[in-house]
Amino acid sequence: MLSDVNKFRIFTGNANPALAREIAAYLGTTVGDAVINRFNNGEVQVMINESVRGKDVFIVQPTCGPVVNDNVMELLIMADAFKRASAKHITAVIPYYGYARQDRKARGREPITAKLMADLLETAGITRVVTIDLHAAQIQGFFNIPFDHMPGGPTLAEYIKSKNLDNRVVVSPDLGGVSRARNFAEMLQCPLAIIDKRRPEPGVAEVMNLIGDVSGKNAIIVDDMVDTAGSLTEAARALKKMGAKEIYACCTHPILTDPALERIANSDITELVVTNTIPLPPEKQHEKIKVLTIAPILAETVLRIYNDWSVSQLFDTHK
């Protein structure tokens, strides 16, 4: 699979080492020898215990919780270490790109953290970025280096197909997610419905209208992430009132901060399908939550980047 395994290495921080091991195993290799610890005062300590001179290095590190800033700093400091160790290329594989929700100034005196993250990654020495389902696709424009934005939808759609649900309808939970939901509906070859909601305050959503028909149908809500699950469960409640038969939800990134689990457990959602871009510890696992691995699509992307093959062909294959 790899043209020269001696010129290729995968490393990981502490954010999602299990995913890094899956990607490495898929490619027939192992995770590189590195130790990421903390000094007594909490600063990140990175030690790379093998030569990376002249090699293509891939760092698998989502910038997710439970301690987001620690994972960000691990990624930046690892990149700096590889840069100073004369790595040929440094690709950051960031399955979940943190700080993406502030991608513009919605009101005065707000930061644009998605752009700040891009600047930090480039300054640290990263030469390419791979990610899955950005919160907003235009964040790619914040980068001056190659950026591969891979879809999580095909993995989720294949699972939904395997359930053989009849009379399906894909539902976008808001107007901003219509493009994502439309692509998902095309994969499942079913109609699309759109929820019109408003946010009176951050983290609170109110359903105003529904565009489309869900009566007597199996509804599949599609979103990029689920955080507190307030919007998701409110959407499910509204769909049930409008006559939906069963309600499934597909979200790439399971952030699941409190009280998400309680809300999902008590909701009208039959099953929440997510991927392992963010690891789910035992306390965040639930019988209603199904976790799918995103390792194959990331491994194929890494393979194509290393071999100078077209990444877009992989993207087209999974549409």
C-alpha positions in Angstrom: 0.0 0.0 0.0 2.8 2.4 0.9 5.5 3.0 -1.7 8.2 3.2 0.9 7.2 2.7 4.5 10.6 3.9 5.8 9.7 7.4 4.6 6.3 7.5 6.2 5.3 7.8 9.9 2.1 8.3 11.8 2.2 9.9 15.3 -0.5 10.8 17.8 -1.1 12.9 20.8 -3.3 12.1 23.7 -6.6 13.2 22.1 -7.5 10.0 20.2 -4.7 7.4 20.1 -7.1 4.6 19.4 -8.1 6.2 16.1 -4.4 6.7 15.2 -3.7 3.0 15.9 -6.7 2.0 13.6 -5.4 4.2 10.8 -1.8 2.8 11.2 -3.1 -0.8 11.2 -5.2 -0.1 8.1 -2.0 1.0 6.3 0.0 -1.9 7.6 2.3 0.1 9.9 2.4 1.2 13.6 2.2 4.5 15.4 5.5 6.3 15.8 7.5 6.3 19.1 6.7 9.6 20.9 6.0 10.5 24.4 3.6 13.4 25.2 3.6 14.2 28.9 3.2 17.2 31.2 5.8 19.1 33.3 4.9 19.6 36.9 3.4 23.0 36.1 1.1 21.6 33.4 3.1 22.6 30.4 3.2 20.1 27.5 6.3 18.0 27.1 7.0 16.3 23.8 9.7 13.7 23.1 10.1 12.1 19.7 12.1 8.9 20.2 12.9 8.1 16.5 14.4 9.9 13.6 12.0 11.7 11.2 14.6 13.4 9.1 13.3 13.6 5.5 10.1 11.7 6.3 6.5 12.4 5.7 4.9 12.8 9.1 1.2 12.5 9.8 0.0 13.7 13.3 -3.5 12.3 14.2 -4.9 14.7 16.8 -8.5 16.0 17.0 -8.7 19.3 18.9 -11.5 18.1 21.0 -12.3 17.8 24.8 -12.3 17.0 27.5 -9.4 19.5 27.7 -9.5 21.2 24.3 -6.6 23.6 24.9 -4.3 20.8 26.0 -5.0 18.9 22.8 -4.4 22.0 20.7 -1.1 22.7 22.4 0.0 19.0 22.0 -0.6 19.3 18.2 1.3 22.6 17.9 4.3 21.5 20.0 4.5 18.1 18.2 4.5 20.0 14.9 7.3 22.3 16.1 9.3 19.2 17.2 9.0 17.6 13.8 9.9 20.8 12.0 13.0 21.2 14.1 13.8 17.5 13.5 13.8 18.1 9.7 10.7 16.2 8.7 10.0 16.6 5.0 6.3 17.2 5.3 4.1 17.5 8.4 0.4 16.8 7.8 -2.0 17.4 10.7 -4.9 14.9 10.6 -7.5 16.7 12.7 -10.7 14.6 12.5 -12.5 17.2 14.6 -11.4 20.8 14.0 -11.9 22.7 17.3 -12.7 26.4 17.6 -14.6 26.2 14.3 -17.9 27.6 15.6 -16.6 31.2 15.7 -15.8 31.5 12.0 -17.0 35.0 11.5 -18.0 38.1 13.5 -21.6 37.7 14.2 -21.6 40.8 16.4 -19.1 43.5 17.4 -16.0 42.7 19.4 -16.0 38.9 18.7 -12.9 36.8 17.7 -12.7 34.6 14.7 -11.1 31.6 16.3 -11.3 29.4 13.3 -8.9 31.7 11.5 -6.7 32.0 14.6 -6.3 28.2 14.7 -5.3 28.2 11.0 -2.6 30.8 11.7 -1.3 28.8 14.7 -1.1 25.5 12.8 0.8 27.1 9.9 3.2 28.9 12.2 3.9 25.7 14.1 5.2 24.2 10.8 2.3 22.1 9.6 2.3 21.9 5.8 -1.0 20.2 5.1 -4.3 19.6 7.0 -6.9 16.8 6.8 -10.2 17.1 8.6 -13.7 15.6 8.6 -16.9 17.7 8.2 -15.9 21.2 9.2 -18.6 23.2 10.9 -18.5 25.6 8.0 -16.7 24.5 4.7 -15.4 28.1 4.0 -13.0 27.7 6.9 -10.7 26.0 4.3 -10.2 29.5 2.9 -8.4 30.6 6.2 -5.4 28.4 5.2 -2.5 29.1 2.9 -1.5 25.4 2.8 -3.2 22.4 1.1 -6.4 21.4 3.0 -8.3 18.2 2.5 -11.9 18.4 3.8 -13.2 14.8 3.8 -16.9 13.8 4.3 -18.2 11.8 7.2 -21.6 11.4 5.5 -20.8 8.3 3.4 -19.9 6.3 6.5 -23.1 7.3 8.3 -25.2 6.8 5.1 -23.9 3.2 4.6 -25.0 2.4 8.1 -28.5 3.9 7.7 -28.8 1.9 4.4 -28.0 -1.3 6.3 -31.1 -0.8 8.5 -33.4 -1.1 5.5 -35.7 1.6 6.7 -38.7 2.2 4.4 -40.3 5.6 3.6 -37.2 7.6 4.6 -36.8 11.4 4.8 -33.6 13.3 5.6 -34.1 16.3 7.9 -31.8 19.3 8.2 -32.0 20.7 11.7 -31.5 24.2 10.5 -31.1 26.3 7.4 -27.3 26.3 7.7 -27.1 22.6 7.3 -29.2 22.3 4.2 -26.3 21.5 1.8 -25.0 18.7 4.1 -28.5 17.2 4.5 -29.2 17.5 0.7 -26.0 15.5 0.0 -27.1 12.9 2.6 -30.5 12.7 1.0 -28.9 12.0 -2.4 -26.9 9.2 -0.9 -30.0 7.6 0.5 -32.1 8.6 -2.5 -34.9 10.0 -0.4 -36.6 13.4 0.0 -35.4 16.3 2.2 -37.2 18.3 4.9 -35.8 21.4 6.7 -36.5 22.7 10.2 -36.7 26.4 10.5 -35.6 27.4 14.0 -34.3 30.4 15.9 -31.8 30.7 18.8 -33.0 33.2 21.4 -29.7 32.6 23.2 -26.6 30.4 22.8 -27.3 26.7 23.3 -31.1 27.3 23.1 -33.1 26.5 20.0 -36.8 26.9 19.2 -38.5 25.2 16.2 -40.6 27.6 14.3 -41.6 25.8 11.1 -41.0 22.6 9.0 -40.4 22.7 5.3 -41.4 19.3 3.8 -43.4 16.3 4.8 -42.4 13.8 7.6 -45.8 12.4 8.4 -45.7 8.6 8.6 -42.0 8.6 7.6 -38.7 7.5 9.2 -36.9 10.8 9.7 -33.1 11.0 9.7 -31.7 14.2 11.2 -28.3 15.0 9.9 -25.8 17.5 11.5 -22.0 17.9 11.8 -21.9 17.7 15.6 -24.0 17.2 18.7 -22.9 19.1 21.8 -25.5 19.5 24.5 -28.1 17.8 22.2 -30.6 20.6 23.0 -31.3 21.5 19.3 -31.2 17.8 18.3 -33.8 16.6 20.9 -36.0 19.7 20.3 -36.0 18.9 16.6 -36.9 15.2 17.3 -39.7 16.3 19.5 -41.1 18.6 16.8 -40.8 15.9 14.1 -42.7 13.4 16.4 -45.5 16.0 16.8 -45.7 16.4 13.1 -46.2 12.6 12.6 -42.8 11.2 12.0 -42.7 7.4 12.5 -39.2 6.8 13.9 -36.5 9.3 14.3 -32.8 8.7 13.8 -30.0 11.2 14.1 -26.6 11.2 12.3 -23.8 13.4 13.5 -20.1 13.1 12.7 -18.7 14.6 15.9 -20.1 13.5 19.3 -19.0 16.3 21.6 -21.8 15.3 24.1 -21.3 17.8 26.9 -23.7 17.7 29.9 -26.7 17.2 29.8 -26.5 15.6 26.3 -26.7 12.0 27.5 -29.7 12.6 29.7 -31.5 14.5 26.9 -30.8 11.8 24.3 -31.9 9.0 26.7 -35.2 10.8 27.3 -35.8 11.9 23.8 -37.9 10.6 20.8 -34.7 9.6 19.0 -34.5 5.9 18.3 -30.8 5.9 17.6 -28.0 8.5 17.4 -25.3 7.4 14.9 -21.9 9.1 15.3 -18.2 8.5 14.3 -15.1 8.2 16.4 -13.6 11.5 15.3 -13.9 12.3 19.0 -13.4 9.3 21.4 -16.3 8.4 23.6 -15.3 7.4 27.1 -17.4 4.8 29.0 -19.4 7.5 30.8 -20.5 9.0 27.5 -21.7 5.7 26.0 -25.3 4.8 25.8 -27.5 2.1 24.3 -29.0 4.7 22.0 -25.6 5.8 20.6 -24.0 3.9 17.8 -20.3 4.7 17.1 -18.8 4.0 13.6 -15.1 4.2 12.8 -13.9 6.9 10.4 -10.4 5.3 10.2 -10.8 3.8 6.7 -11.5 7.1 5.0 -8.7 8.9 6.9 -6.3 6.1 6.1 -7.2 6.2 2.4 -6.7 9.9 2.4 -3.3 9.6 4.1 -2.3 7.0 1.6 -3.2 9.2 -1.3 -1.4 12.2 0.1 1.7 10.2 0.7 1.7 8.6 -2.8 0.8 11.8 -4.6 -2.5 10.3 -5.8 -5.7 12.3 -6.2 -7.6 12.8 -3.0 -10.7 14.2 -4.8 -11.2 10.8 -6.5 -11.7 9.3 -3.1 -14.1 12.1 -2.2 -16.1 11.4 -5.5 -16.1 7.7 -4.8 -17.8 8.3 -1.4 -20.5 10.7 -2.6 
